[in-house]
């Protein structure tokens, strides 16, 4: 997974993606990236979370991979819509209906 995305890098990534597209894209960014880019938070993020896009990210996957390669990122997940699922942040035993209050969110990636 990528790491250490600050505002400048995020804007560079988005501009690089934009240059590869034939038509404008609408991105509804959420999470840390929205705070960093939109509200000048100084923290860093591992990726750019997209709540919704038009066109959908899957349709521009090749361009996303090209940006990752050009800017030497570990993978093409630098921009993704994984946040719409949300279940990767929830303890497994909670999803199984067995959560007894003992599970810590700090154990899940992205927390702690």
Secondary structure, DSSP 4 states (H G I P E B T S, - for coil): ----B-HHHHHHHHHHHHHH-SS--EEEEEHHHHHHHHH-----BSSEEEEEEES-GGGGHHHHHHHHHHTT-S-GGGEE-GGGT-GGGS-HHHHTT---S---GGGSTT--
